[in-house]
Amino acid sequence: MFTDLLDYLAYLGRYPAAIFFLAAALILFFRAASSLRVRFQHQSTPVKGFFLIASDESGERVQSFPLFHTSSLGRALSSDICLNGRYILRHHAQIYLFNRRWYISRVSADADVRVNGRKIAGKHLLKHEDRILLPGCEFTFIDERSSAEEIGVDFEATWTREQELFDEDARGSRGAWFCFSFFYFLIYAQLLLLLPGEPASLKMMVASFGGSYYILLFLFGQIWSRLFDHFDLHIYYVLALLSGLGLIFQMRLSLLNRTKPVDWSMDRWLRFLQSDLIKVVIFYFVGLALLPLLISLISRTHFLEKMAPLCVVLTPALYLVTRFLGSDTAGTGARLWLILPGGFSLQLTEFAKISYLIVLAWFFMIRPPLRHQWLFALWAGINFMLMLWMPDLGSMMLLLPVTLLVFTVMTSEYIKTAIILSGGIGIFALAYRILPYVRSRIHGWLTLWTEVNAQNDQIIRGLQAMAQGGLFGLGLGRAEPRAIPLASSDMIFSFLCEELGLLSGIALVMAFVVIWLRAAYAVTRIRDGFSCGLILAVSSAFFVEAAVVIGGCSGLIPLTGATLPFISRGGSSMMSKWILAGILLGLGNRREEERYKSQ
């Protein structure tokens, strides 16, 4: 009777849980969308205190041009400073901000660019009143900060007002935390009620883990928002929402609906459950503890910029080590795991994604010349071939769209983007032709609605689970995870929708959209190309990976083996996501006034 009562309470708890989860996501979504709209309307401005002054043939200064963090000069209509002249190329030169200094460089090797009468070949550091000579054009680089402050223009006041607007925007999103708190304690209480009374030590472990994790989330949010001036509470609340949900669901999968082997004693079974629970929980706590260290390091130093050249070598090296030393522990045909002493495994490809994104942002922090674009294409092509060799279809489906997006935004080269897209399609076609693993995945997806076979059985079970859950779900603990293969990792979205409903699934999608919206907000505020490119890359990686997992579970695209960030089980995957979150929050915390050194 008592068991039936607990089961009924879990069934009733699904309604408020789904409503509070959706409410938290809606608040964050509308606040993020609103702040981005206002930012685009009022704050998408050039870098204050710096500009170019054009001179005519007599040397008289006739026109001023504002400077953005990357300003292109040339005949192309897409140039920030559009020039006319017989010897001016379509993309002639660019002036950009990097590592708190301003530089000018040629876009093409044929471009004639001179600074103070001397022809430059590579990048050249600009100083106040440097004369920039292009064929038929002359400009003077102006740093007006010192002279403007002498007559009462306070640049610090502009940044102070910026901080006030940021803090006001953060306060408006605090309602999401209250909704998250209600949601968290509702499903956490359901989990505790459903756990058996004996042994009491196991229930105490779950109570201590879940309670302390919420306390840490609350305290860290309060402390970090005061220590870091531009700490983005919107993104942090999304991380709390995702990781809190993931922690409770992974504890639920570790403890409920599991069958003790017949030949195991109760003590051995208890030790196994406790060990499995600790393996799940530890990565959430370690990742949360890493966040302040990563934010401090990235926001106050230029560690990532210095690491970029090393990552050029590190990325293919990680794939090569995985290919030759990796094992197929999941039985999927992909050799992605390195077996370590003590029964642990490490997936280096998850960390290769991070180094790939750093290199991507480093190459396209400015509009690179054509030869640099070819160098990146060669480097990226090598990495994609290594992914095919393992094979690792999930990494390809994540990194290729992110590469296209960053390349398009940072260069505005739409024709080249179409060419790269065609090349990506060609790579997938090649994978389909030569890799049986890829062919089986595609075959299962294509026959999803016509027949049931070994390749699509997993997706069909996931769709059935989602349909059975309906809008509000069956309630925590009421579904059978063994009915869906890989319910704790690849198919976690289907299982989540079965127990918490499609409304919670929609809220989950909105949470990842919020990360991207807030990243776009940060890009409009930060003024150096590397930070902008990496913010765009990391936020897009979160969104694309979530879309790949949700699309695979929903039958919209083939399954890839990717993991849902912060929710799917996996040590290496979980740690890499926390590192990316630290990078995203750290880059967003870089203050604009700290981006400039004396010229």
C-alpha positions as CSV (number, residue, x, y, z in Angstrom):
1,M,0.0,0.0,0.0
2,F,2.8,2.4,1.0
3,T,4.6,1.7,-2.3
4,D,1.5,2.4,-4.3
5,L,1.1,5.7,-2.5
6,L,4.7,6.7,-3.3
7,D,4.1,5.7,-6.9
8,Y,1.0,7.8,-7.1
9,L,2.8,10.9,-5.6
10,A,5.4,10.5,-8.3
11,Y,2.7,10.4,-10.8
12,L,1.1,13.6,-9.5
13,G,4.4,15.4,-9.1
14,R,4.9,15.3,-12.9
15,Y,2.5,18.2,-13.4
16,P,4.2,20.9,-11.3
17,A,7.6,19.6,-12.2
18,A,7.0,20.1,-16.0
19,I,5.3,23.5,-15.4
20,F,8.2,24.9,-13.2
21,F,10.8,23.6,-15.6
22,L,9.1,25.2,-18.6
23,A,8.6,28.4,-16.7
24,A,12.3,28.7,-15.8
25,A,13.2,28.1,-19.5
26,L,10.6,30.6,-20.7
27,I,11.9,33.3,-18.3
28,L,15.5,32.9,-19.4
29,F,14.5,32.7,-23.1
30,F,12.4,35.9,-23.1
31,R,15.0,37.8,-21.0
32,A,17.8,36.7,-23.3
33,A,15.9,37.6,-26.5
34,S,14.8,40.9,-25.1
35,S,18.3,42.0,-24.0
36,L,19.8,40.9,-27.3
37,R,17.2,43.0,-29.2
38,V,18.0,46.1,-27.1
39,R,21.7,45.5,-27.5
40,F,21.4,45.3,-31.3
41,Q,19.4,48.5,-31.3
42,H,21.5,50.6,-29.0
43,Q,24.9,49.1,-28.3
44,S,26.2,47.7,-31.6
45,T,28.7,50.5,-31.8
46,P,32.3,51.0,-32.9
47,V,35.1,50.8,-30.4
48,K,35.1,54.0,-28.5
49,G,38.2,56.2,-28.6
50,F,39.7,54.9,-31.8
51,F,39.1,55.9,-35.5
52,L,40.7,56.7,-38.8
53,I,40.9,60.1,-40.4
54,A,41.2,60.2,-44.2
55,S,43.3,62.9,-45.9
56,D,42.9,64.3,-49.4
57,E,45.7,64.9,-51.9
58,S,46.7,68.2,-50.2
59,G,47.0,66.5,-46.8
60,E,43.9,68.0,-45.4
61,R,41.9,65.8,-43.1
62,V,38.4,65.5,-44.7
63,Q,36.6,62.5,-43.2
64,S,36.6,60.2,-40.2
65,F,35.8,56.5,-40.1
66,P,34.9,54.6,-36.9
67,L,36.8,51.3,-36.1
68,F,35.2,48.0,-35.1
69,H,37.1,45.2,-33.5
70,T,37.9,44.1,-37.1
71,S,37.5,46.7,-39.9
72,S,38.1,45.8,-43.5
73,L,39.3,48.2,-46.2
74,G,38.8,47.5,-49.9
75,R,36.6,47.9,-53.0
76,A,34.1,45.2,-51.9
77,L,30.7,46.5,-50.9
78,S,31.0,44.3,-47.8
79,S,34.1,46.2,-46.6
80,D,33.7,48.4,-43.5
81,I,35.6,51.2,-45.2
82,C,34.7,51.0,-48.9
83,L,37.4,52.6,-51.1
84,N,37.7,53.5,-54.8
85,G,41.0,53.3,-56.7
86,R,42.6,51.6,-59.6
87,Y,45.0,49.7,-57.5
88,I,42.8,49.0,-54.5
89,L,41.8,45.4,-54.2
90,R,38.4,44.0,-53.2
91,H,39.8,43.0,-49.8
92,H,42.9,45.1,-49.5
93,A,43.7,45.6,-45.8
94,Q,42.2,45.2,-42.3
95,I,42.7,46.9,-39.0
96,Y,41.9,44.7,-36.0
97,L,42.1,44.5,-32.2
98,F,44.0,41.6,-30.7
99,N,45.5,41.1,-27.2
100,R,44.6,44.7,-26.3
101,R,46.6,46.2,-29.2
102,W,45.6,47.5,-32.7
103,Y,47.2,46.0,-35.8
104,I,47.0,46.5,-39.5
105,S,47.7,43.8,-42.0
106,R,47.4,43.0,-45.7
107,V,44.5,40.7,-46.7
108,S,46.2,39.8,-50.0
109,A,49.9,39.3,-50.7
110,D,49.5,41.7,-53.7
111,A,48.1,44.5,-51.6
112,D,50.3,47.6,-51.2
113,V,50.0,48.8,-47.6
114,R,52.4,51.3,-46.0
115,V,52.7,52.7,-42.5
116,N,54.6,55.9,-42.1
117,G,56.1,55.4,-45.5
118,R,57.4,51.8,-44.9
119,K,55.8,48.9,-46.8
120,I,54.5,46.2,-44.5
121,A,54.5,42.4,-45.2
122,G,52.8,41.0,-42.1
123,K,50.9,42.5,-39.3
124,H,52.0,45.9,-38.0
125,L,51.3,47.5,-34.6
126,L,49.5,50.8,-34.8
127,K,50.2,53.8,-32.6
128,H,48.6,57.2,-32.2
129,E,48.8,59.4,-35.4
130,D,50.4,56.6,-37.5
131,R,50.0,57.4,-41.2
132,I,48.4,54.6,-43.3
133,L,49.1,54.8,-47.0
134,L,47.1,52.7,-49.5
135,P,47.2,53.3,-53.3
136,G,45.5,56.7,-53.8
137,C,44.4,56.9,-50.1
138,E,45.9,58.2,-46.9
139,F,44.6,57.7,-43.3
140,T,45.7,58.7,-39.9
141,F,45.1,56.3,-37.0
142,I,43.8,58.2,-34.0
143,D,43.7,57.2,-30.3
144,E,41.7,60.0,-28.8
145,R,41.4,58.6,-25.3
146,S,44.0,60.9,-23.6
147,S,42.9,64.1,-25.4
148,A,39.2,63.4,-24.9
149,E,39.7,62.8,-21.2
150,E,41.5,66.2,-20.9
151,I,38.3,68.0,-22.0
152,G,36.0,66.0,-19.8
153,V,35.0,62.9,-21.8
154,D,34.9,60.0,-19.3
155,F,35.4,56.7,-21.0
156,E,35.1,55.0,-17.6
157,A,31.6,56.3,-17.2
158,T,30.6,54.6,-20.4
159,W,31.9,51.3,-19.1
160,T,30.2,51.9,-15.7
161,R,26.9,52.5,-17.3
162,E,27.4,49.3,-19.3
163,Q,27.9,47.4,-16.1
164,E,24.7,48.9,-14.6
165,L,22.7,47.8,-17.6
166,F,24.2,44.3,-17.4
167,D,23.4,44.1,-13.6
168,E,19.8,45.2,-14.3
169,D,19.4,42.6,-17.0
170,A,20.8,39.9,-14.6
171,R,18.3,40.9,-11.8
172,G,15.4,40.4,-14.3
173,S,16.3,36.8,-14.7
174,R,16.3,35.8,-11.0
175,G,12.7,34.5,-11.3
176,A,14.1,31.6,-13.3
177,W,16.2,30.6,-10.3
178,F,13.1,30.3,-8.1
179,C,11.3,28.2,-10.7
180,F,14.4,26.0,-11.0
181,S,14.5,25.6,-7.2
182,F,10.9,24.4,-7.1
183,F,11.5,22.1,-10.0
184,Y,14.7,20.7,-8.5
185,F,13.2,20.0,-5.1
186,L,10.1,18.5,-6.6
187,I,11.9,15.8,-8.6
188,Y,14.6,15.4,-5.9
189,A,11.9,14.7,-3.3
190,Q,10.3,12.2,-5.7
191,L,13.6,10.4,-6.1
192,L,14.1,10.2,-2.3
193,L,10.6,8.9,-1.8
194,L,11.0,6.2,-4.4
195,L,14.3,4.9,-3.0
196,P,13.9,1.8,-0.8
197,G,14.2,2.5,3.0
198,E,16.9,-0.1,3.3
199,P,19.8,0.3,3.4
200,A,19.5,3.7,4.9
201,S,23.1,4.6,4.0
202,L,22.2,4.7,0.3
203,K,19.3,7.0,0.9
204,M,21.6,9.3,3.0
205,M,24.2,9.4,0.2
206,V,21.5,10.5,-2.3
207,A,20.2,13.1,0.1
208,S,23.6,14.5,0.8
209,F,24.7,14.6,-2.8
210,G,21.5,16.3,-4.1
211,G,21.3,18.8,-1.3
212,S,24.9,19.8,-1.3
213,Y,24.9,20.2,-5.1
214,Y,22.0,22.7,-4.9
215,I,23.7,24.6,-2.1
216,L,26.8,24.9,-4.1
217,L,24.9,26.0,-7.2
218,F,23.2,28.7,-5.1
219,L,26.4,29.9,-3.3
220,F,28.6,29.9,-6.4
221,G,26.0,31.9,-8.3
222,Q,25.9,34.5,-5.5
223,I,29.6,34.7,-5.1
224,W,30.7,34.7,-8.7
225,S,28.1,37.3,-9.7
226,R,29.8,39.6,-7.2
227,L,33.4,38.7,-7.9
228,F,33.2,38.9,-11.7
229,D,31.7,42.1,-13.1
230,H,30.3,40.6,-16.3
231,F,29.4,37.2,-15.0
232,D,26.5,36.0,-17.1
233,L,23.8,34.8,-14.7
234,H,21.5,33.8,-17.7
235,I,24.1,31.2,-18.8
236,Y,24.8,30.1,-15.3
237,Y,21.1,29.5,-14.6
238,V,21.0,27.4,-17.7
239,L,24.0,25.4,-16.5
240,A,22.3,25.0,-13.1
241,L,19.1,23.9,-14.8
242,L,20.8,21.3,-17.1
243,S,23.3,20.0,-14.6
244,G,20.7,19.8,-11.8
245,L,18.4,17.8,-14.0
246,G,21.2,15.6,-15.3
247,L,22.4,14.8,-11.8
248,I,19.0,13.7,-10.5
249,F,18.3,11.7,-13.6
250,Q,21.7,9.9,-13.5
251,M,21.2,9.1,-9.8
252,R,17.7,7.8,-10.7
253,L,19.2,5.6,-13.4
254,S,21.9,4.4,-11.1
255,L,19.6,3.3,-8.3
256,L,16.0,2.6,-9.6
257,N,14.8,-0.2,-11.9
258,R,18.0,-2.2,-11.5
259,T,18.1,-5.9,-10.8
260,K,20.6,-7.6,-8.5
261,P,22.4,-10.5,-10.1
262,V,21.3,-13.8,-8.6
263,D,24.8,-14.9,-7.6
264,W,25.6,-11.5,-5.9
265,S,25.3,-11.0,-2.1
266,M,23.5,-8.0,-0.8
267,D,26.7,-6.4,0.4
268,R,28.3,-6.8,-3.0
269,W,25.3,-5.3,-4.7
270,L,25.2,-2.4,-2.3
271,R,28.9,-1.7,-2.8
272,F,28.3,-1.8,-6.6
273,L,25.4,0.7,-6.4
274,Q,27.4,3.1,-4.1
275,S,30.4,2.9,-6.5
276,D,28.3,3.5,-9.5
277,L,26.5,6.4,-7.8
278,I,29.9,8.1,-6.9
279,K,31.1,7.7,-10.5
280,V,28.1,9.6,-11.7
281,V,28.1,12.3,-9.1
282,I,31.8,13.1,-8.9
283,F,32.0,14.7,-12.4
284,Y,29.2,17.2,-11.6
285,F,31.0,18.3,-8.4
286,V,34.5,18.5,-10.0
287,G,33.1,20.3,-13.0
288,L,31.3,22.9,-10.9
289,A,34.5,23.4,-8.8
290,L,36.5,24.0,-11.9
291,L,34.3,26.8,-13.1
292,P,35.8,29.7,-11.0
293,L,39.3,28.7,-11.8
294,L,38.6,28.6,-15.5
295,I,36.6,31.9,-15.4
296,S,39.4,33.7,-13.6
297,L,42.2,32.3,-15.8
298,I,40.4,33.1,-19.1
299,S,38.9,36.5,-18.2
300,R,42.1,37.9,-16.7
301,T,44.8,36.3,-18.9
302,H,45.4,35.5,-22.5
303,F,46.0,31.8,-21.9
304,L,43.8,30.6,-24.7
305,E,45.4,32.9,-27.3
306,K,48.8,31.6,-26.3
307,M,47.6,28.0,-26.4
308,A,46.2,28.3,-29.9
309,P,49.4,27.4,-31.8
310,L,49.9,24.4,-29.6
311,C,46.3,23.3,-30.3
312,V,47.1,23.2,-34.0
313,V,49.4,20.2,-33.2
314,L,47.4,18.9,-30.3
315,T,44.1,18.3,-32.1
316,P,45.3,15.8,-34.7
317,A,47.6,14.2,-32.1
318,L,44.7,13.4,-29.9
319,Y,42.8,11.8,-32.8
320,L,45.9,9.8,-33.7
321,V,46.5,8.5,-30.2
322,T,42.8,7.5,-30.0
323,R,43.0,5.7,-33.3
324,F,46.0,3.6,-32.4
325,L,45.4,3.1,-28.7
326,G,41.6,3.4,-28.4
327,S,39.2,0.5,-27.8
328,D,35.6,-0.1,-28.7
329,T,34.1,-0.5,-25.2
330,A,30.6,0.4,-26.4
331,G,30.4,-2.2,-29.2
332,T,29.5,0.4,-31.8
333,G,32.6,-0.1,-34.0
334,A,34.2,3.3,-32.9
335,R,37.6,3.0,-31.2
336,L,37.1,6.1,-29.0
337,W,38.1,5.0,-25.5
338,L,41.5,4.7,-23.9
339,I,41.4,2.1,-21.1
340,L,43.2,3.4,-18.0
341,P,44.4,1.4,-14.9
342,G,41.6,0.8,-12.3
343,G,38.9,0.2,-14.9
344,F,38.6,3.8,-15.9
345,S,38.3,5.0,-19.5
346,L,39.2,8.3,-21.2
347,Q,37.8,9.7,-24.4
348,L,40.4,12.1,-25.8
349,T,38.2,13.0,-28.8
350,E,36.0,15.1,-26.4
351,F,39.0,17.3,-25.5
352,A,40.1,17.4,-29.2
353,K,36.8,19.2,-29.9
354,I,37.9,22.0,-27.4
355,S,41.3,22.4,-29.1
356,Y,39.7,22.4,-32.5
357,L,37.4,25.3,-31.5
358,I,40.3,27.3,-30.1
359,V,42.2,26.9,-33.4
360,L,39.1,27.8,-35.4
361,A,38.7,31.1,-33.5
362,W,42.4,31.8,-33.7
363,F,42.5,31.4,-37.5
364,F,39.4,33.5,-38.1
365,M,39.8,36.2,-35.4
366,I,40.3,38.5,-38.4
367,R,39.5,38.0,-42.1
368,P,42.5,35.8,-43.1
369,P,44.2,36.0,-46.5
370,L,43.4,33.3,-49.0
371,R,46.6,31.3,-48.3
372,H,45.7,31.2,-44.6
373,Q,42.2,30.0,-45.4
374,W,43.7,27.2,-47.5
375,L,46.0,26.3,-44.6
376,F,43.1,26.0,-42.3
377,A,41.1,24.0,-44.8
378,L,44.0,21.5,-45.1
379,W,44.3,21.3,-41.3
380,A,40.6,20.8,-40.8
381,G,40.5,18.3,-43.6
382,I,43.2,16.2,-41.9
383,N,41.2,16.2,-38.7
384,F,38.0,15.2,-40.4
385,M,39.7,12.4,-42.2
386,L,41.0,11.2,-38.8
387,M,37.5,11.3,-37.5
388,L,36.3,9.1,-40.4
389,W,39.2,6.7,-39.7
390,M,38.1,6.0,-36.2
391,P,35.1,6.5,-37.0
392,D,33.6,9.3,-35.0
393,L,30.5,10.5,-36.9
394,G,29.3,12.5,-33.9
395,S,32.3,14.8,-33.8
396,M,32.0,15.5,-37.6
397,M,28.3,16.4,-37.3
398,L,29.2,18.8,-34.5
399,L,32.4,20.5,-35.8
400,L,31.4,20.9,-39.5
401,P,28.3,23.1,-38.8
402,V,30.2,25.1,-36.2
403,T,33.1,25.7,-38.6
404,L,30.7,26.9,-41.3
405,L,29.0,29.3,-38.9
406,V,32.2,30.8,-37.5
407,F,33.7,31.1,-41.0
408,T,30.6,32.8,-42.4
409,V,30.2,35.3,-39.5
410,M,33.9,36.2,-39.2
411,T,34.6,36.5,-42.9
412,S,31.3,37.2,-44.7
413,E,32.6,34.9,-47.5
414,Y,29.3,33.4,-48.6
415,I,30.4,31.8,-51.8
416,K,33.3,30.0,-50.0
417,T,30.8,28.9,-47.3
418,A,28.8,27.2,-50.0
419,I,32.0,25.5,-51.3
420,I,32.9,24.3,-47.8
421,L,29.4,23.0,-47.3
422,S,29.7,21.1,-50.6
423,G,33.0,19.7,-49.4
424,G,31.4,18.6,-46.1
425,I,28.6,16.8,-48.0
426,G,31.3,15.1,-50.0
427,I,33.0,13.9,-46.9
428,F,29.8,12.4,-45.6
429,A,29.1,10.8,-49.0
430,L,32.6,9.3,-48.8
431,A,31.9,8.0,-45.3
432,Y,28.7,6.4,-46.5
433,R,30.5,4.6,-49.3
434,I,33.5,3.3,-47.4
435,L,32.3,2.8,-43.8
436,P,29.8,0.1,-42.9
437,Y,29.1,1.7,-39.6
438,V,27.9,4.9,-41.3
439,R,25.8,2.9,-43.9
440,S,24.0,1.0,-41.1
441,R,23.1,4.2,-39.3
442,I,21.8,5.8,-42.5
443,H,19.9,2.7,-43.5
444,G,18.2,2.5,-40.1
445,W,17.2,6.2,-40.4
446,L,15.9,5.8,-44.0
447,T,13.8,2.7,-43.1
448,L,12.5,4.2,-39.8
449,W,8.9,4.4,-41.0
450,T,8.8,1.4,-43.2
451,E,10.2,-1.5,-41.2
452,V,11.8,-2.4,-37.8
453,N,15.4,-3.7,-38.1
454,A,18.5,-3.8,-35.9
455,Q,19.6,-0.4,-37.2
456,N,16.5,1.6,-36.2
457,D,15.1,-0.4,-33.3
458,Q,16.8,2.0,-30.8
459,I,15.1,5.1,-32.4
460,I,11.7,3.4,-32.6
461,R,11.8,2.5,-28.9
462,G,12.8,6.1,-28.1
463,L,9.9,7.5,-30.2
464,Q,7.5,5.1,-28.5
465,A,8.8,6.2,-25.1
466,M,8.3,9.9,-26.0
467,A,4.8,9.2,-27.2
468,Q,3.9,7.2,-24.1
469,G,5.1,10.1,-21.9
470,G,2.8,12.7,-23.5
471,L,2.9,16.3,-22.5
472,F,3.6,15.8,-18.7
473,G,5.3,12.4,-18.7
474,L,4.7,9.3,-16.6
475,G,6.4,10.7,-13.6
476,L,9.9,10.1,-12.2
477,G,10.7,6.5,-11.7
478,R,7.7,5.1,-13.5
479,A,9.4,4.3,-16.8
480,E,11.6,1.3,-17.6
481,P,15.0,2.5,-18.8
482,R,15.9,-1.0,-20.0
483,A,13.3,-0.7,-22.7
484,I,15.5,1.9,-24.5
485,P,19.0,0.9,-25.4
486,L,21.6,3.4,-24.0
487,A,18.9,5.3,-22.0
488,S,21.5,7.0,-19.8
489,S,23.6,8.3,-22.7
490,D,22.6,8.4,-26.4
491,M,18.9,8.2,-25.8
492,I,18.6,10.2,-22.6
493,F,16.3,12.8,-24.2
494,S,13.7,10.1,-25.1
495,F,13.8,8.7,-21.6
496,L,13.6,12.2,-20.1
497,C,10.5,13.0,-22.2
498,E,8.9,9.7,-21.2
499,E,9.2,10.5,-17.5
500,L,8.8,14.3,-17.5
501,G,6.9,14.9,-20.7
502,L,7.3,16.8,-24.0
503,L,6.9,20.1,-22.2
504,S,10.1,19.4,-20.4
505,G,11.7,18.4,-23.7
506,I,10.6,21.7,-25.2
507,A,12.1,23.5,-22.1
508,L,15.3,21.7,-22.6
509,V,15.6,22.9,-26.2
510,M,14.9,26.5,-25.1
511,A,17.6,26.3,-22.5
512,F,20.2,25.6,-25.2
513,V,18.8,28.4,-27.3
514,V,19.3,30.7,-24.4
515,I,23.1,29.9,-24.3
516,W,23.4,30.9,-27.9
517,L,21.4,34.1,-27.5
518,R,23.5,35.2,-24.5
519,A,26.6,34.3,-26.5
520,A,25.4,36.6,-29.3
521,Y,24.9,39.3,-26.7
522,A,28.5,38.9,-25.5
523,V,29.8,39.1,-29.0
524,T,28.2,42.5,-29.5
525,R,30.0,43.8,-26.4
526,I,33.5,42.2,-26.7
527,R,35.8,43.9,-29.1
528,D,38.5,41.5,-30.1
529,G,38.1,39.0,-32.9
530,F,39.5,35.9,-31.0
531,S,37.1,36.2,-28.1
532,C,34.1,36.9,-30.4
533,G,35.0,33.9,-32.6
534,L,35.5,31.5,-29.7
535,I,32.3,32.6,-27.9
536,L,30.4,32.0,-31.2
537,A,32.2,28.6,-31.6
538,V,31.6,27.3,-28.1
539,S,27.9,28.4,-27.9
540,S,27.2,27.0,-31.3
541,A,28.9,23.7,-30.3
542,F,26.5,23.4,-27.3
543,F,23.5,24.1,-29.5
544,V,24.5,21.9,-32.4
545,E,25.4,19.0,-30.1
546,A,22.1,19.2,-28.4
547,A,20.3,19.5,-31.7
548,V,22.1,16.4,-33.0
549,V,21.1,14.4,-30.0
550,I,17.5,15.6,-29.9
551,G,17.2,15.2,-33.7
552,G,18.6,11.6,-33.5
553,C,16.2,10.7,-30.7
554,S,13.3,12.2,-32.6
555,G,14.1,10.5,-35.8
556,L,14.8,13.8,-37.7
557,I,18.5,12.8,-38.4
558,P,20.5,9.6,-38.0
559,L,21.8,8.7,-34.6
560,T,25.4,9.7,-34.1
561,G,26.5,8.7,-30.6
562,A,26.8,12.3,-29.4
563,T,25.9,13.1,-25.8
564,L,23.4,15.7,-24.5
565,P,25.5,18.3,-22.7
566,F,25.4,18.0,-18.8
567,I,22.7,15.4,-18.9
568,S,24.0,12.3,-20.6
569,R,26.3,9.9,-18.7
570,G,30.0,10.1,-19.5
571,G,33.1,11.2,-17.6
572,S,35.2,12.7,-20.5
573,S,32.1,14.2,-22.1
574,M,31.0,15.8,-18.9
575,M,34.4,17.3,-18.1
576,S,34.8,18.7,-21.6
577,K,31.4,20.4,-21.3
578,W,32.3,22.0,-18.0
579,I,35.6,23.3,-19.6
580,L,33.6,24.7,-22.5
581,A,31.2,26.3,-20.0
582,G,34.2,27.9,-18.2
583,I,35.6,29.2,-21.5
584,L,32.2,30.7,-22.4
585,L,31.7,32.4,-19.1
586,G,35.3,33.5,-18.9
587,L,35.4,35.1,-22.3
588,G,32.1,36.9,-21.6
589,N,33.6,38.3,-18.4
590,R,36.4,40.1,-20.3
591,R,36.0,43.8,-19.7
592,E,36.2,46.1,-22.6
593,E,38.4,48.7,-20.9
594,E,41.0,45.9,-20.2
595,R,41.2,45.2,-23.9
596,Y,43.5,48.1,-24.8
597,K,47.1,48.9,-24.0
598,S,48.8,52.2,-24.6
599,Q,49.5,52.5,-28.2
